[in-house]
Amino acid sequence: HARVGMGATRQDVNVSVRGGSRVEIKGVPQAGWAPALVHGEAVRQVNLLALRDELHRRGFTDPEKVAVEHCDITEMVAQSSLDVLKRENWQRFIDDDKRRPGFEMLGSRFCVRAIRLPRLAGTLRWPGQPGHTFAHELAGRVRVIACLDQEPILLHSEKWPDYKGASRELKRLKKKMGCGPDDAMVVVWGAEGDTITAAEEIRLRYGDATLGVPQETRQPFVDGSTDFERILPGPDRMYPDTDSPPQRVTGERVEALRRHLPEPPWIREERYTAVGVPQSTTFFLIRRGGARLVDQVVEQGAADLRQACFFFGERLKGLRRGGVPVDRISTETWCEVFRRAAQNPVLFEAWKPIVSLLAEDPQQTVQGAIDRLGLASPADWRETVAALARYRQPDHPDGTPAQRFRFLMGLAMNQLRGKISAKEVARALKATVEEPA
C-alpha cells in the first residue's frame, strides 16, 4: 500500500565543500542518485574555487573588474554552414514550440551575437563537474535567464564545432570582435533582446566566479550531473511567483485581505472549548476543514455551536464510514437543515434519514426531503401512543415495568421520530401505562 519507483519520493540534497557554498540539488527522484550527485557537486565546487584563484591571479579580484563586449553578427554568419546560426532553422524551432514575441521571447528579430571575453582565454574549458566545463555553467544561466534554449545553447572559441569552413569562420569572427591571444569568445542566437540578456548574464556569471561558488538551486540528472535551475534565495530575501504578473500591493488591499482571513486555529480552539467541546473533536474539525462549516451553520443557520461541533465532528463520521456521500451536501443546504431544526427541534431527531436523502440527491431541497420522509406532525399521534400502550407483550416475558416501558417507547419512536418530540411521546406513554420505577 505504498507508491514506489521513480518520483515516489523527492529529496533536496544540499552540498558544500570547505570554502564553497551551499548548493541545493532540487527534487532528486531516487535516493540512489544521491552519491553520484554529491560527488559531482563536490568536484564542481573544488574546480570553481580553483577557477576563482586563477581569476584573481589574472587581476579579476571582484565582479566589477569583469567586462565583456558584444556585437550583432547576424549578417556576417548568414551564409554559415552551421544550421543553428541560420534564421530559418531558428524560425522552425520557434514555430514548433509556438513561442510568441513579447511573451515567451523578448522580441521577434533573429539575432546572432558574439561576446568577447577580454583576458579570459582558457576559462571556458576550465573543468567543472565531471564531464563538463565552465562553458556549461554559462549555458545553464543563458538557458534559464535569457530563455535561449535551442541546443547547443551557445558556441565558444575553445571548443568550436567541426563543420565545413569552421576554422576559417572562427578566425573571421575573432578578428571581427578584436580577440587577441588572451581573449575568449562566446556566440549566442535567438530573439535580439534575449541575446543581449545572455551577454549580460555571462558577465554576471564570471563576476560570481571571482567570488567562488554561487549559491544555486540545481536540477539533477540520472548520470550524476546537474544544471542551473535558479539562484538560491538568501535568508532575508523573498521573491515573487515568476509565473504571475506583478500586482500593486496597497494598504487598502492588505486591510481588505486581513478582514477576510479565517479565524486562527488557536482562537477557534478556545471558543469551542469554552462551550464544552472535547479537544479531540476540536482538533478533528480544525484539521479536516469542518470548523469552517461549523461556523457557517452557526452564523447563517442559527445552529447551537456545541451541537454543530458534535454533529460535524462526531455524528457525521458514522454516516461517512457507512458510505453515505455526505460531502456532496452544499454549505447552503447544511445551513437550511440547521435553520429548520432551530425552528422545529424535533426534526433533528430524524437527522440520519434527512442527511442520507440529501446526500444521495444533491438537487433535493430540505423541504422536499422532509415531505418525502413524511415528517409532518400527525394530529392523531396520541392515538398511536395509546394503541401501543395496549400492546401487552413485553420485550421479555419476565421483563420489569421499566423494560416494558422502553420496549413500548421504541415502538412509538419508530413511527414518530422526527415528527413528535421524544419527551412528549414519553409523557403521553406514561399517562397510559404504569410509570416505571
DAJO-V563099 format. One record per residue. N is the residue number from 0. SS is DSSP state (H for helix, E for strand, L for the rest). PHI is phi in degrees with one decimal (999 if undefined). Layout:
n=N ss=SS phi=PHI
n=N ss=SS phi=PHI
//
This chain:
n=0 ss=L phi=999
n=1 ss=L phi=-142.3
n=2 ss=L phi=-79.0
n=3 ss=L phi=-131.3
n=4 ss=L phi=96.2
n=5 ss=L phi=-57.0
n=6 ss=L phi=84.6
n=7 ss=L phi=-62.1
n=8 ss=L phi=-130.6
n=9 ss=L phi=-133.8
n=10 ss=E phi=-116.8
n=11 ss=E phi=-98.7
n=12 ss=E phi=-106.4
n=13 ss=E phi=-103.0
n=14 ss=E phi=-132.2
n=15 ss=L phi=-153.7
n=16 ss=L phi=-117.6
n=17 ss=L phi=-61.5
n=18 ss=L phi=89.6
n=19 ss=L phi=-91.8
n=20 ss=L phi=-138.2
n=21 ss=L phi=-72.0
n=22 ss=E phi=-120.1
n=23 ss=E phi=-100.9
n=24 ss=E phi=-91.3
n=25 ss=E phi=-92.1
n=26 ss=E phi=66.2
n=27 ss=E phi=-68.3
n=28 ss=L phi=-79.0
n=29 ss=L phi=-138.2
n=30 ss=H phi=-60.5
n=31 ss=H phi=-65.6
n=32 ss=H phi=-73.6
n=33 ss=H phi=-57.3
n=34 ss=H phi=-57.2
n=35 ss=H phi=-67.2
n=36 ss=H phi=-67.3
n=37 ss=H phi=-64.1
n=38 ss=H phi=-60.5
n=39 ss=H phi=-62.0
n=40 ss=H phi=-70.2
n=41 ss=H phi=-63.2
n=42 ss=H phi=-61.0
n=43 ss=H phi=-59.0
n=44 ss=H phi=-66.9
n=45 ss=H phi=-61.7
n=46 ss=H phi=-67.9
n=47 ss=H phi=-66.1
n=48 ss=H phi=-66.6
n=49 ss=H phi=-66.8
n=50 ss=H phi=-64.8
n=51 ss=H phi=-55.8
n=52 ss=H phi=-63.8
n=53 ss=H phi=-67.6
n=54 ss=H phi=-64.6
n=55 ss=H phi=-62.0
n=56 ss=H phi=-61.6
n=57 ss=L phi=-85.2
n=58 ss=L phi=102.1
n=59 ss=L phi=-90.0
n=60 ss=L phi=-88.4
n=61 ss=L phi=-152.7
n=62 ss=H phi=-58.5
n=63 ss=H phi=-65.5
n=64 ss=H phi=-84.4
n=65 ss=L phi=-91.1
n=66 ss=L phi=-135.2
n=67 ss=L phi=-130.8
n=68 ss=E phi=-127.8
n=69 ss=E phi=-137.8
n=70 ss=E phi=-152.8
n=71 ss=E phi=-75.9
n=72 ss=L phi=-119.7
n=73 ss=L phi=-56.3
n=74 ss=L phi=-68.0
n=75 ss=L phi=-66.0
n=76 ss=L phi=-108.8
n=77 ss=L phi=-60.2
n=78 ss=L phi=-100.9
n=79 ss=L phi=-63.4
n=80 ss=L phi=-79.0
n=81 ss=L phi=-88.2
n=82 ss=H phi=-60.5
n=83 ss=H phi=-65.0
n=84 ss=H phi=-92.6
n=85 ss=L phi=-102.1
n=86 ss=H phi=-60.3
n=87 ss=H phi=-64.5
n=88 ss=H phi=-68.5
n=89 ss=H phi=-65.2
n=90 ss=H phi=-64.5
n=91 ss=H phi=-62.1
n=92 ss=H phi=-61.3
n=93 ss=H phi=-66.7
n=94 ss=H phi=-65.7
n=95 ss=H phi=-63.0
n=96 ss=H phi=-88.7
n=97 ss=L phi=55.2
n=98 ss=L phi=-87.6
n=99 ss=L phi=-120.9
n=100 ss=E phi=-59.8
n=101 ss=L phi=86.3
n=102 ss=L phi=-118.2
n=103 ss=L phi=-76.6
n=104 ss=E phi=-143.0
n=105 ss=L phi=-91.4
n=106 ss=L phi=98.8
n=107 ss=L phi=-120.6
n=108 ss=L phi=-76.1
n=109 ss=E phi=-74.3
n=110 ss=E phi=-144.9
n=111 ss=E phi=-107.6
n=112 ss=E phi=-123.7
n=113 ss=E phi=-99.3
n=114 ss=E phi=-126.1
n=115 ss=E phi=-90.2
n=116 ss=E phi=-114.9
n=117 ss=L phi=-60.9
n=118 ss=L phi=61.6
n=119 ss=L phi=-118.1
n=120 ss=L phi=-58.2
n=121 ss=L phi=90.8
n=122 ss=L phi=-80.3
n=123 ss=L phi=-67.9
n=124 ss=L phi=-97.6
n=125 ss=L phi=-62.5
n=126 ss=E phi=-63.4
n=127 ss=L phi=-119.7
n=128 ss=L phi=-72.3
n=129 ss=L phi=-51.5
n=130 ss=L phi=83.5
n=131 ss=L phi=-132.1
n=132 ss=E phi=-121.5
n=133 ss=H phi=-65.1
n=134 ss=H phi=-60.4
n=135 ss=H phi=-65.9
n=136 ss=H phi=-61.6
n=137 ss=H phi=-65.1
n=138 ss=H phi=-62.2
n=139 ss=H phi=-62.5
n=140 ss=H phi=-66.7
n=141 ss=H phi=-63.7
n=142 ss=H phi=-62.0
n=143 ss=H phi=-82.4
n=144 ss=H phi=-88.6
n=145 ss=L phi=-91.2
n=146 ss=L phi=61.8
n=147 ss=L phi=-98.5
n=148 ss=L phi=-119.7
n=149 ss=L phi=-79.8
n=150 ss=L phi=-60.3
n=151 ss=L phi=-93.6
n=152 ss=L phi=71.3
n=153 ss=L phi=-152.4
n=154 ss=E phi=-117.1
n=155 ss=E phi=-145.3
n=156 ss=L phi=-68.8
n=157 ss=L phi=-94.6
n=158 ss=L phi=-154.5
n=159 ss=L phi=-74.0
n=160 ss=L phi=-63.6
n=161 ss=L phi=-96.7
n=162 ss=L phi=-153.8
n=163 ss=L phi=-62.8
n=164 ss=L phi=79.5
n=165 ss=H phi=-62.8
n=166 ss=H phi=-64.5
n=167 ss=H phi=-66.7
n=168 ss=H phi=-65.9
n=169 ss=H phi=-61.8
n=170 ss=H phi=-61.8
n=171 ss=H phi=-65.3
n=172 ss=H phi=-67.8
n=173 ss=H phi=-64.3
n=174 ss=H phi=-66.7
n=175 ss=H phi=-58.6
n=176 ss=H phi=-85.8
n=177 ss=L phi=71.6
n=178 ss=L phi=-75.3
n=179 ss=L phi=-96.3
n=180 ss=L phi=-63.5
n=181 ss=L phi=-96.3
n=182 ss=L phi=-102.2
n=183 ss=E phi=-119.6
n=184 ss=E phi=-143.8
n=185 ss=E phi=-124.0
n=186 ss=E phi=-123.3
n=187 ss=E phi=-127.7
n=188 ss=E phi=-150.9
n=189 ss=E phi=145.6
n=190 ss=E phi=-61.5
n=191 ss=H phi=-54.7
n=192 ss=H phi=-61.4
n=193 ss=H phi=-69.6
n=194 ss=H phi=-68.9
n=195 ss=H phi=-68.0
n=196 ss=H phi=-58.8
n=197 ss=H phi=-62.1
n=198 ss=H phi=-61.6
n=199 ss=H phi=-68.8
n=200 ss=H phi=-68.1
n=201 ss=H phi=-63.7
n=202 ss=H phi=-61.7
n=203 ss=H phi=-64.9
n=204 ss=H phi=-68.6
n=205 ss=H phi=-67.1
n=206 ss=H phi=-60.7
n=207 ss=H phi=-61.4
n=208 ss=H phi=-65.0
n=209 ss=L phi=-70.7
n=210 ss=L phi=-98.5
n=211 ss=L phi=120.1
n=212 ss=L phi=-110.2
n=213 ss=L phi=-72.0
n=214 ss=L phi=-76.2
n=215 ss=E phi=-139.7
n=216 ss=E phi=-104.0
n=217 ss=E phi=-124.0
n=218 ss=E phi=-92.5
n=219 ss=E phi=-88.5
n=220 ss=L phi=-130.5
n=221 ss=L phi=-63.1
n=222 ss=L phi=-80.5
n=223 ss=L phi=91.9
n=224 ss=L phi=-91.9
n=225 ss=E phi=-136.5
n=226 ss=E phi=-139.9
n=227 ss=E phi=-61.1
n=228 ss=E phi=-119.3
n=229 ss=E phi=-168.8
n=230 ss=E phi=-67.8
n=231 ss=L phi=-79.1
n=232 ss=L phi=-67.4
n=233 ss=L phi=-78.7
n=234 ss=L phi=-67.0
n=235 ss=L phi=-111.8
n=236 ss=L phi=-128.2
n=237 ss=L phi=-120.5
n=238 ss=L phi=-127.1
n=239 ss=L phi=-75.4
n=240 ss=L phi=-63.6
n=241 ss=L phi=-75.1
n=242 ss=L phi=-89.4
n=243 ss=L phi=-117.0
n=244 ss=L phi=-68.0
n=245 ss=L phi=-66.2
n=246 ss=L phi=-128.2
n=247 ss=L phi=-73.1
n=248 ss=L phi=-103.5
n=249 ss=L phi=-102.2
n=250 ss=H phi=-61.6
n=251 ss=H phi=-65.2
n=252 ss=H phi=-67.2
n=253 ss=H phi=-61.4
n=254 ss=H phi=-66.3
n=255 ss=H phi=-64.4
n=256 ss=H phi=-65.7
n=257 ss=H phi=-63.5
n=258 ss=H phi=-64.8
n=259 ss=L phi=-101.1
n=260 ss=L phi=-68.5
n=261 ss=L phi=-67.3
n=262 ss=L phi=-64.4
n=263 ss=L phi=-59.9
n=264 ss=H phi=-56.0
n=265 ss=H phi=-69.2
n=266 ss=H phi=-71.3
n=267 ss=H phi=-59.8
n=268 ss=H phi=-59.9
n=269 ss=H phi=-61.7
n=270 ss=H phi=-67.4
n=271 ss=H phi=-70.5
n=272 ss=H phi=-62.7
n=273 ss=H phi=-63.9
n=274 ss=L phi=-101.7
n=275 ss=L phi=93.0
n=276 ss=L phi=-84.7
n=277 ss=L phi=-61.5
n=278 ss=H phi=-61.5
n=279 ss=H phi=-62.9
n=280 ss=H phi=-68.0
n=281 ss=H phi=-60.6
n=282 ss=H phi=-62.0
n=283 ss=H phi=-60.3
n=284 ss=H phi=-63.4
n=285 ss=H phi=-69.8
n=286 ss=H phi=-71.0
n=287 ss=H phi=-93.7
n=288 ss=L phi=86.7
n=289 ss=H phi=-72.9
n=290 ss=H phi=-62.3
n=291 ss=H phi=-61.8
n=292 ss=H phi=-67.9
n=293 ss=H phi=-57.1
n=294 ss=H phi=-65.6
n=295 ss=H phi=-71.5
n=296 ss=H phi=-71.8
n=297 ss=H phi=-70.8
n=298 ss=H phi=-75.6
n=299 ss=H phi=-103.3
n=300 ss=L phi=-112.3
n=301 ss=L phi=58.0
n=302 ss=L phi=-79.6
n=303 ss=L phi=-76.8
n=304 ss=H phi=-60.0
n=305 ss=H phi=-64.0
n=306 ss=H phi=-61.8
n=307 ss=H phi=-65.6
n=308 ss=H phi=-62.9
n=309 ss=H phi=-67.3
n=310 ss=H phi=-64.6
n=311 ss=H phi=-79.8
n=312 ss=H phi=-91.4
n=313 ss=H phi=-131.7
n=314 ss=H phi=-61.0
n=315 ss=H phi=-71.0
n=316 ss=H phi=-59.2
n=317 ss=H phi=-62.0
n=318 ss=H phi=-64.6
n=319 ss=H phi=-62.6
n=320 ss=H phi=-64.6
n=321 ss=L phi=-78.5
n=322 ss=L phi=92.1
n=323 ss=L phi=-75.1
n=324 ss=L phi=-77.2
n=325 ss=H phi=-65.0
n=326 ss=H phi=-71.8
n=327 ss=H phi=-80.0
n=328 ss=L phi=-76.2
n=329 ss=L phi=-75.6
n=330 ss=H phi=-60.2
n=331 ss=H phi=-61.8
n=332 ss=H phi=-67.2
n=333 ss=H phi=-59.8
n=334 ss=H phi=-61.6
n=335 ss=H phi=-67.1
n=336 ss=H phi=-58.7
n=337 ss=H phi=-72.0
n=338 ss=H phi=-65.2
n=339 ss=H phi=-66.4
n=340 ss=H phi=-66.7
n=341 ss=H phi=-68.6
n=342 ss=H phi=-76.8
n=343 ss=L phi=-137.9
n=344 ss=H phi=-54.6
n=345 ss=H phi=-64.0
n=346 ss=H phi=-60.6
n=347 ss=H phi=-66.8
n=348 ss=H phi=-70.7
n=349 ss=H phi=-109.7
n=350 ss=H phi=-64.5
n=351 ss=H phi=-62.9
n=352 ss=H phi=-65.0
n=353 ss=H phi=-63.4
n=354 ss=H phi=-64.1
n=355 ss=H phi=-62.0
n=356 ss=H phi=-66.4
n=357 ss=H phi=-67.4
n=358 ss=H phi=-71.4
n=359 ss=H phi=-70.5
n=360 ss=L phi=-131.3
n=361 ss=L phi=-60.7
n=362 ss=L phi=-82.1
n=363 ss=L phi=-71.4
n=364 ss=L phi=-85.7
n=365 ss=H phi=-63.5
n=366 ss=H phi=-63.4
n=367 ss=H phi=-62.3
n=368 ss=H phi=-64.7
n=369 ss=H phi=-61.7
n=370 ss=H phi=-66.7
n=371 ss=H phi=-64.7
n=372 ss=L phi=-86.5
n=373 ss=L phi=63.1
n=374 ss=L phi=-93.1
n=375 ss=L phi=-69.6
n=376 ss=L phi=-67.5
n=377 ss=L phi=-75.6
n=378 ss=L phi=-71.0
n=379 ss=L phi=-101.7
n=380 ss=H phi=-65.2
n=381 ss=H phi=-65.9
n=382 ss=H phi=-64.8
n=383 ss=H phi=-62.5
n=384 ss=H phi=-65.0
n=385 ss=H phi=-62.9
n=386 ss=H phi=-64.6
n=387 ss=H phi=-67.8
n=388 ss=H phi=-65.3
n=389 ss=L phi=-79.9
n=390 ss=L phi=-76.7
n=391 ss=L phi=-86.5
n=392 ss=L phi=-78.3
n=393 ss=L phi=-75.6
n=394 ss=L phi=-61.9
n=395 ss=L phi=-128.0
n=396 ss=L phi=-54.8
n=397 ss=L phi=-105.2
n=398 ss=L phi=-72.1
n=399 ss=L phi=-82.1
n=400 ss=H phi=-58.1
n=401 ss=H phi=-65.5
n=402 ss=H phi=-64.7
n=403 ss=H phi=-64.1
n=404 ss=H phi=-62.1
n=405 ss=H phi=-65.0
n=406 ss=H phi=-61.6
n=407 ss=H phi=-66.7
n=408 ss=H phi=-63.2
n=409 ss=H phi=-63.1
n=410 ss=H phi=-60.7
n=411 ss=H phi=-65.3
n=412 ss=H phi=-69.8
n=413 ss=H phi=-58.9
n=414 ss=H phi=-94.7
n=415 ss=H phi=-115.5
n=416 ss=L phi=-61.3
n=417 ss=L phi=85.6
n=418 ss=L phi=-108.6
n=419 ss=L phi=-129.3
n=420 ss=L phi=-59.3
n=421 ss=H phi=-59.6
n=422 ss=H phi=-63.6
n=423 ss=H phi=-67.9
n=424 ss=H phi=-63.0
n=425 ss=H phi=-63.1
n=426 ss=H phi=-64.5
n=427 ss=H phi=-67.7
n=428 ss=H phi=-68.2
n=429 ss=H phi=-65.6
n=430 ss=L phi=-71.0
n=431 ss=L phi=-112.7
n=432 ss=L phi=-127.8
n=433 ss=L phi=-67.0
n=434 ss=L phi=-63.6
n=435 ss=L phi=-66.3
n=436 ss=L phi=-71.4
//
